[in-house]
């Protein structure tokens, strides 16, 4: 996939062969559809270079993500049947706890790499080499530090859970996932910045499908401990494949990782990584705390199993909108760097529309199949059908929230994104606590999530509108 050159981006506003007006106010050719004299906005966008490139990125990410999500969903269903809903709930709690710390361990390096590599790859190879080196060094250092913090904080985090004494050792074992996940996130950010979506697709699909036998056999022979080690195998496989594709990209583009000079880019840590990390930690740790609140309720582990199973289905069903958003960030970053406001706004609007359409169609279809989907996890999961239906509705709102988050990152509004995430966290945890006090279980947590994302979306839309104006 060839890179979009700077001069081509300036000259081609809609990819129509340089049809931008030479004089201000001159109408563009082909702006009106034949026969009715009305502008065909959709037709112009579909024929543009931006749409062609986005379609290619979207295709590869779709293929990979579908394969990976199918692999993960199959694995989780089989593991749930092997472990039973209570032990599976314990596994989901551990997984949620790890995910909450992963965002801190990665120190925002993934999105940092995506933004800066996409912005500078065609103009400043030396700086790209320094930023990639910084990406590797700090993702490793931060993951090691956070792993130590993770192991020390588990007893305090689980103090209100009846099964805490039995879960602490298994949760500490899962700390290996912190280092692997942080480095994989950093690698994926570099590949996205290079727009190497074909390689990223292959790595994602291979790791998602390749980890199925390790995950399932680990749960079958080793119970909860085996499931944790099997899950870690997928992250390690992803790390190996990503590393190979990044090496090919660097060699192809003539870029060298400048480890001896990476500290020259330290301003990126404070101006971008720190607020990005705070925003991600706010989101991740809020989810972890909410899961712990749910687990501390009566029959809490079964409720955690229901909620996490419903979220697995929600993520799988609504994955296409997330794929489109993943391909969106480097494109918006490039347009923002070129000061091309017209194409920036157009790309943002069409991506949001595309996400909403995908999300609504798939959510409605999945709602009709909700009873069968929950029963697939085993006995006791059918009580989670209302939770699943509500989370599918949350997913429609979340699909637009993800677009807004990419827009904030591309605009460099990282501290504002942190503030908006903090508002979301306060609303979500307040709702989770109130739901727990009433004993509403998984459904109450899903309702709290709905309210929090509605508030977040309204705040995001108001901010982005003001920023673009």
TORLOMAR-365884 format. One line per 2 residues: for each residue y, z, x of C-alpha. Coordinates in Angstrom, 3 decimals. Layout:
TORLOMAR-365884
Y Z X; ... $
***
This chain:
TORLOMAR-365884
0.000 0.000 0.000; 3.164 -1.133 1.701 $
6.251 1.017 1.852; 9.380 0.184 -0.044 $
11.983 -0.834 2.506; 15.457 0.589 2.271 $
17.271 -2.705 1.999; 14.892 -3.919 -0.708 $
15.469 -0.756 -2.694; 19.232 -1.226 -2.588 $
19.175 -4.912 -3.466; 16.603 -4.788 -6.254 $
17.713 -2.578 -9.073; 14.893 -3.519 -11.435 $
12.695 -5.654 -9.177; 13.983 -8.895 -10.691 $
14.473 -10.748 -7.421; 17.970 -9.491 -6.661 $
19.395 -10.043 -10.095; 21.979 -7.292 -9.811 $
25.424 -8.487 -10.772; 27.739 -9.510 -7.987 $
30.736 -8.485 -10.030; 30.984 -5.295 -12.016 $
30.445 -5.846 -15.684; 28.526 -9.118 -15.330 $
25.419 -8.972 -17.570; 22.051 -9.204 -15.847 $
19.955 -12.269 -16.456; 16.849 -11.785 -18.449 $
18.259 -8.669 -20.050; 17.756 -10.067 -23.518 $
14.418 -10.869 -25.033; 13.844 -14.438 -26.120 $
14.281 -15.114 -29.786; 15.979 -11.969 -31.059 $
18.930 -11.533 -28.659; 18.172 -7.835 -28.128 $
17.692 -6.186 -24.737; 14.012 -5.716 -23.902 $
14.243 -2.498 -21.902; 10.510 -1.872 -21.829 $
9.775 -5.446 -20.752; 12.281 -5.236 -17.893 $
10.858 -1.940 -16.691; 7.245 -3.142 -16.865 $
8.119 -6.207 -14.758; 10.003 -4.203 -12.135 $
8.884 -3.243 -8.659; 9.145 0.433 -9.629 $
6.692 0.024 -12.498; 4.286 -2.019 -10.378 $
4.225 0.555 -7.634; 3.942 3.446 -10.101 $
1.049 1.689 -11.858; -0.820 1.305 -8.564 $
-0.294 4.974 -7.643; -1.241 6.057 -11.159 $
-4.453 3.989 -11.082; -5.778 5.543 -7.887 $
-4.840 9.061 -8.880; -6.426 8.526 -12.293 $
-9.739 7.373 -10.840; -9.863 10.283 -8.420 $
-8.689 12.936 -10.807; -11.054 11.942 -13.592 $
-13.968 12.069 -11.160; -12.835 15.418 -9.745 $
-12.155 16.999 -13.145; -15.483 15.800 -14.543 $
-17.201 17.281 -11.513; -15.350 20.594 -11.862 $
-15.937 20.815 -15.610; -19.651 20.071 -15.268 $
-19.918 22.649 -12.493; -18.131 25.336 -14.504 $
-20.278 24.718 -17.587; -23.501 24.934 -15.574 $
-22.339 28.024 -13.678; -21.293 29.711 -16.953 $
-24.780 29.116 -18.349; -26.415 30.432 -15.174 $
-24.274 33.557 -14.778; -23.696 34.450 -18.445 $
-20.317 35.092 -19.988; -19.675 38.546 -18.447 $
-20.478 37.600 -14.822; -18.795 34.243 -15.358 $
-15.730 36.163 -16.548; -15.833 38.110 -13.261 $
-15.961 34.831 -11.344; -12.978 33.513 -13.333 $
-11.031 36.711 -12.586; -11.720 36.334 -8.855 $
-10.786 32.667 -8.950; -7.553 33.424 -10.789 $
-6.689 36.140 -8.262; -7.262 33.757 -5.355 $
-5.143 31.068 -7.010; -2.300 33.543 -7.408 $
-2.258 34.172 -3.643; -2.841 30.537 -2.653 $
0.697 29.564 -3.628; 2.010 32.260 -1.274 $
-0.392 31.239 1.502; 0.656 27.576 1.360 $
4.352 28.592 1.733; 5.463 25.562 -0.269 $
4.471 23.222 2.567; 2.754 20.679 0.297 $
5.822 19.754 -1.780; 8.026 20.151 1.300 $
5.974 17.524 3.116; 5.966 15.196 0.099 $
9.746 15.277 -0.273; 10.691 14.920 3.397 $
8.001 12.416 4.412; 8.841 10.158 1.447 $
12.539 10.474 2.303; 12.283 9.813 6.053 $
9.103 7.804 6.714; 10.952 4.462 6.845 $
14.020 5.669 8.749; 13.228 8.576 11.114 $
9.661 8.650 12.452; 10.413 11.283 15.064 $
11.622 13.748 12.451; 8.637 12.968 10.226 $
6.367 13.845 13.157; 8.151 17.177 13.604 $
7.989 18.000 9.893; 4.261 17.224 9.707 $
3.685 19.465 12.745; 5.729 22.216 11.077 $
3.655 21.660 7.942; 0.377 22.250 9.772 $
1.520 25.210 11.854; 3.115 27.230 9.069 $
0.442 26.489 6.478; -2.111 27.978 8.882 $
0.024 30.969 9.933; 1.049 31.837 6.387 $
-2.517 31.539 5.096; -3.841 33.954 7.744 $
-1.081 36.505 7.027; -1.531 36.257 3.264 $
-5.316 36.564 3.601; -4.855 39.953 5.273 $
-2.404 41.008 2.545; -4.847 39.757 -0.096 $
-7.744 41.867 1.219; -5.583 44.998 1.386 $
-4.098 44.656 -2.098; -7.280 44.039 -4.114 $
-8.092 47.738 -4.819; -4.599 48.376 -6.202 $
-4.642 45.150 -8.238; -8.018 45.954 -9.849 $
-7.482 49.699 -10.359; -7.470 49.498 -14.184 $
-10.603 47.329 -14.421; -13.879 49.218 -15.053 $
-15.908 46.894 -12.812; -13.406 47.152 -9.928 $
-15.680 48.864 -7.381; -18.289 46.116 -7.714 $
-15.766 43.238 -7.621; -13.694 44.224 -4.595 $
-16.193 43.029 -1.970; -16.815 39.689 -3.716 $
-13.083 39.129 -4.111; -12.514 39.782 -0.424 $
-15.279 37.313 0.384; -13.353 34.680 -1.550 $
-10.428 35.043 0.876; -11.884 32.130 2.840 $
-10.591 29.976 0.014; -7.025 31.047 0.799 $
-6.986 29.442 4.242; -8.828 26.312 3.125 $
-6.744 25.834 -0.020; -3.438 26.330 1.808 $
-4.280 23.750 4.480; -5.631 21.279 1.900 $
-2.412 21.644 -0.107; -0.363 20.887 3.012 $
-2.536 17.842 3.766; -2.196 16.510 0.210 $
1.586 16.841 0.482; 1.638 14.678 3.609 $
-0.544 12.000 1.999; 1.601 11.951 -1.148 $
4.724 11.580 0.984; 3.179 8.545 2.685 $
2.218 7.279 -0.797; -1.354 7.050 0.493 $
-2.687 7.624 -3.002; -5.821 5.562 -2.460 $
-6.924 7.860 0.366; -5.886 10.924 -1.595 $
-7.929 9.629 -4.522; -11.040 9.169 -2.426 $
-10.703 12.631 -0.877; -10.154 14.328 -4.240 $
-13.049 12.548 -5.936; -15.463 13.058 -3.049 $
-14.745 16.773 -2.766; -14.871 17.317 -6.530 $
-18.205 15.556 -7.011; -19.701 16.526 -3.666 $
-19.287 20.236 -4.273; -21.316 20.247 -7.523 $
-24.739 20.899 -5.931; -23.353 23.624 -3.624 $
-21.555 25.347 -6.482; -24.443 25.228 -8.966 $
-27.242 26.029 -6.504; -25.161 28.829 -5.013 $
-24.787 30.429 -8.456; -28.484 29.935 -9.206 $
-29.768 31.526 -5.994; -26.946 33.900 -5.076 $
-25.322 34.867 -8.382; -21.622 35.676 -8.163 $
-21.578 35.663 -4.337; -23.337 32.304 -4.201 $
-20.908 30.804 -6.708; -17.950 31.880 -4.543 $
-19.443 30.350 -1.390; -20.381 27.182 -3.256 $
-16.849 26.846 -4.568; -15.487 27.186 -1.013 $
-17.676 24.282 0.115; -15.658 21.848 -2.003 $
-12.401 22.929 -0.359; -13.917 22.518 3.110 $
-15.160 19.026 2.271; -11.681 18.137 1.000 $
-10.149 19.410 4.251; -12.383 17.180 6.389 $
-11.748 14.021 4.367; -7.979 14.587 4.123 $
-7.741 15.074 7.875; -9.365 11.702 8.504 $
-7.045 9.827 6.149; -3.931 11.476 7.601 $
-5.026 10.447 11.108; -5.335 6.826 9.909 $
-1.878 6.908 8.295; -0.214 8.324 11.400 $
-1.843 5.737 13.635; -0.971 2.897 11.245 $
2.710 3.875 11.085; 3.103 4.760 14.755 $
3.994 8.391 14.019; 3.024 11.190 16.378 $
2.824 14.843 15.356; 5.375 16.564 17.600 $
3.992 20.096 17.838; 6.173 20.900 20.864 $
9.322 20.085 18.848; 8.466 21.384 15.365 $
10.854 24.361 15.598; 13.791 21.932 15.508 $
13.073 21.542 11.796; 13.174 25.291 11.085 $
16.074 24.824 8.649; 13.541 23.258 6.263 $
11.779 26.625 6.045; 14.820 28.467 4.716 $
16.458 25.701 2.697; 13.335 24.319 1.017 $
10.098 26.180 1.783; 11.330 29.686 0.997 $
12.725 28.990 -2.495; 9.791 26.662 -3.228 $
7.385 29.419 -2.217; 9.194 32.024 -4.290 $
9.042 29.709 -7.310; 5.335 29.010 -6.799 $
4.487 32.657 -6.115; 6.321 33.689 -9.263 $
4.170 31.288 -11.267; 0.879 32.001 -9.505 $
1.145 35.784 -9.353; 2.331 35.927 -12.959 $
-0.855 34.146 -14.015; -2.925 36.551 -11.925 $
-1.242 39.645 -13.375; -1.631 38.287 -16.908 $
-5.364 37.737 -16.299; -5.721 41.290 -14.973 $
-3.938 42.611 -18.088; -6.425 40.676 -20.213 $
-9.396 41.940 -18.177; -8.304 45.576 -18.644 $
-8.630 45.315 -22.442; -11.763 46.276 -24.367 $
-14.456 43.642 -23.738; -11.961 42.229 -21.232 $
-14.329 40.195 -19.032; -15.660 38.264 -22.023 $
-12.060 37.547 -23.092; -11.217 36.362 -19.566 $
-14.256 34.069 -19.667; -13.090 32.593 -22.989 $
-9.498 32.110 -21.821; -10.448 30.526 -18.491 $
-13.042 28.257 -20.119; -10.438 27.069 -22.620 $
-8.052 26.444 -19.749; -10.701 24.384 -17.950 $
-10.994 22.136 -20.988; -7.201 22.021 -21.393 $
-6.771 20.950 -17.762; -9.490 18.306 -17.996 $
-8.226 16.826 -21.278; -4.572 16.778 -20.215 $
-5.155 15.608 -16.653; -3.676 12.129 -17.059 $
-0.152 13.457 -17.598; -0.551 15.602 -14.479 $
-1.614 12.545 -12.489; 1.480 10.637 -13.557 $
3.620 13.569 -12.451; 1.923 13.678 -9.045 $
2.867 10.037 -8.468; 6.404 10.705 -9.719 $
7.802 13.083 -7.079; 7.875 10.721 -4.051 $
9.379 7.963 -6.207; 12.160 10.180 -7.576 $
12.831 11.533 -4.089; 13.247 8.008 -2.720 $
15.630 6.951 -5.507; 17.660 10.118 -5.063 $
17.929 9.489 -1.308; 19.179 5.949 -2.040 $
21.725 7.280 -4.582; 20.122 4.958 -7.144 $
20.931 6.990 -10.236; 20.086 4.204 -12.710 $
16.494 3.819 -11.562; 16.146 7.582 -11.122 $
17.019 8.291 -14.749; 14.946 5.377 -16.029 $
11.851 6.465 -14.090; 12.288 10.063 -15.225 $
12.626 9.145 -18.901; 9.672 6.770 -18.989 $
7.437 9.203 -17.145; 8.314 11.990 -19.590 $
7.586 9.659 -22.522; 4.298 8.555 -20.964 $
3.243 12.162 -20.432; 4.037 13.207 -23.990 $
2.123 10.281 -25.494; -0.950 10.934 -23.321 $
-0.818 14.662 -23.997; -0.483 14.395 -27.785 $
-3.242 11.804 -28.179; -5.743 13.648 -25.979 $
-4.858 17.080 -27.375; -5.379 15.957 -30.973 $
-8.695 14.300 -30.106; -9.883 17.362 -28.185 $
-8.943 19.692 -31.037; -11.521 18.033 -33.288 $
-14.178 18.517 -30.605; -13.126 22.088 -29.739 $
-16.164 23.857 -31.300; -18.637 21.686 -29.401 $
-16.646 21.947 -26.195; -16.608 25.761 -26.231 $
-20.291 26.013 -27.222; -21.116 23.944 -24.129 $
-20.279 27.000 -21.984; -23.000 29.053 -23.672 $
-23.492 31.856 -26.155; -20.398 33.862 -27.063 $
-17.866 31.176 -26.136; -17.595 29.701 -29.646 $
-15.169 32.525 -30.550; -12.648 30.860 -28.250 $
-12.039 27.778 -30.417; -8.620 29.006 -31.734 $
-7.611 29.849 -28.165; -8.551 26.355 -26.994 $
-6.642 24.639 -29.813; -3.537 26.694 -29.048 $
-3.799 25.975 -25.309; -4.056 22.248 -26.035 $
-0.719 22.538 -27.842; 0.685 24.409 -24.842 $
-0.536 21.543 -22.660; 1.682 19.052 -24.500 $
4.744 21.149 -23.638; 3.461 21.758 -20.110 $
3.174 18.001 -19.490; 6.957 17.684 -19.904 $
7.609 20.871 -17.920; 5.797 19.329 -14.939 $
8.083 16.297 -15.074; 11.107 18.609 -15.095 $
9.745 20.520 -12.087; 9.363 17.266 -10.116 $
12.925 16.299 -11.025; 14.259 19.650 -9.799 $
12.376 19.262 -6.502; 13.581 15.684 -5.944 $
17.174 16.773 -6.594; 16.857 19.576 -4.067 $
17.532 22.196 -6.765; 14.878 24.521 -5.337 $
16.695 27.808 -5.879; 17.432 26.799 -9.463 $
13.726 26.035 -9.932; 12.906 29.546 -8.675 $
15.338 31.055 -11.195; 13.806 29.054 -14.059 $
10.301 30.103 -13.004; 11.450 33.725 -12.946 $
12.669 33.380 -16.547; 9.277 31.919 -17.498 $
7.470 34.804 -15.758; 9.465 37.484 -17.550 $
8.846 35.907 -20.950; 5.128 35.340 -20.252 $
4.380 38.836 -18.929; 6.327 40.437 -21.766 $
4.246 38.457 -24.251; 1.001 39.251 -22.386 $
1.766 42.990 -22.428; 2.609 42.953 -26.130 $
-0.571 40.981 -26.897; -2.647 43.475 -24.892 $
-1.106 46.432 -26.726; -2.233 44.867 -30.010 $
-5.677 43.946 -28.656; -5.188 40.229 -29.325 $
-7.405 39.176 -26.421; -7.477 35.588 -25.139 $
-5.660 34.186 -28.179; -2.754 36.580 -27.645 $
-2.420 35.491 -24.013; -2.416 31.833 -25.089 $
0.351 32.595 -27.618; 2.414 34.306 -24.903 $
1.961 31.195 -22.749; 3.254 28.982 -25.570 $
6.458 30.980 -25.991; 7.090 31.130 -22.233 $
6.738 27.371 -21.710; 9.015 26.565 -24.653 $
11.746 28.757 -23.145; 11.199 27.231 -19.685 $
11.386 23.662 -21.014; 14.629 24.231 -22.907 $
16.256 25.782 -19.828; 15.030 22.961 -17.568 $
16.305 20.197 -19.833; 19.738 21.831 -20.043 $
19.962 22.191 -16.261; 18.778 18.662 -15.418 $
21.165 17.128 -17.945; 24.090 19.007 -16.424 $
23.025 18.118 -12.852; 22.697 14.391 -13.575 $
26.035 14.295 -15.354 $
***
